[in-house]
């Protein structure tokens, strides 16, 4: 049985297009590539003082000043929390991607040093509010006592 080359080319094109990333997401992936410092965490849409555990990992204060690295060519990275009396210091390894949406989102999940998933089907999505060559602002919505609060993460490029 002879296969139709035109039909095979069409099938390959459909598969390639359906698996591709949009131009906007590719641009954001390129801008994310490299080293960042998480300079501040703040809260919007509610009043009062907040203290939270971020990414089921550490207190929000532990993340301020943390170093983040995103490698575009294989979607791996890590963040490092500095040692202190309140924080469990060290590297946390991640696998990340940019998800098309309105707004686009940065999603990541924890891995081991060899980038094997630590927890299946558990990850985090943060809305990309701002992303330039020098600044990144990510936001995530959470519910506190029945009220929506937006956690704002401000990064600067190293």
Buried (B, 14 or more C-beta within 10 A) or exposed (E): EEEEEEEEEEEEEEEEEEEEBEEEBEBBBEBBBBEBBBEBBEBEEEEEEBEBEBBEBBBBBBBBBBBBBBBBEEBBBBBEBEEEEEBEEEEBBBBBBBBEEEBBBBBBBBBEEEBEEEEEEEBBEBBBBEBEEEBBBBBBEEEBEEEEBBBBBBBEBE
